[in-house]
C-alpha cells in the first residue's frame, strides 16, 4: 500500500524551480559539499550535495539527515530510502528528493574541476591505465556534450559510434585538444570548456554564442 501511495505522489510532480543557496535552512558546515538545493514548493526543506560523496544531506527540521546516494536513479531507489526506518523519510520529502536529484544530475558537472592556465576545467571520474596520447596521434573518444542548463546538444553514444580525430592539429575545439592530452587512455572525465576554448562568439547548431560547454568524455584504449 505504501508503494502505491508513494507512486501516486511521484506521478503528480510538476515543473520545478531550483536554487543554489539555502538561506531558508540552517545546514551543517559545507566542507566537501558543493551544491545546495531548495524549491519554492517545499518551504523549509533543503539538500546539500558534494562531488564524489556517497551521500547527501536533507534538512526538514532541526537535525539534518544523511541519505545514501549509492544508486540514485529511478523509482527503486526512492522506494528503498523511503522504506529505511532510520531515515524516517515522508512521501512529501520523497517528492522533494526527486527534484533535488534531478537538479544535482545537472549541477554536478560544474564542480570539482582542476583548472589549467588556459581556463580549461577537468575532473577525472575514472583513471585509465593507458598512456597519455601525443600530438599527431589518432585517438578515439565517446562523449556527450551539455550546455550549462543541462541541455544535451550532441552525443556519440546516441550514434553508437566513437569519434576519431588527430590530436593537436586543430581538428576539434581547443578545449578538446588540450583536455584529452591530459587523460590516460581508458579514462572517463568531465571537461568544462569556456567560450574561448570552445566556439566563442559563433553559434553552432543548438549551441548559443559564448557558451560554456560540459563534456562527459571517455578516451578509449582502442577503437
Buried (B, 14 or more C-beta within 10 A) or exposed (E): EEEEEBBEBBEEEEEBEBBEEBEBBEBEEEEEBBBBBBBEBBEEBBBBBBBEBEBBBBBBEEEBBBBBBEEBEEEEBBBBBBEEEEBEBEBEBBBBBBBBBBBBEBBBBBBBBEEBEEBBBBBBBEEBEBEBBEEEBEBBBBBBBBBBEBEEBBBBEEEEEBBEBBBBEEEBBBBBBBBBBBBBBBBBBBBBBBBBBBBBEEEBEEBBEBBBBBBBBBBBBEE
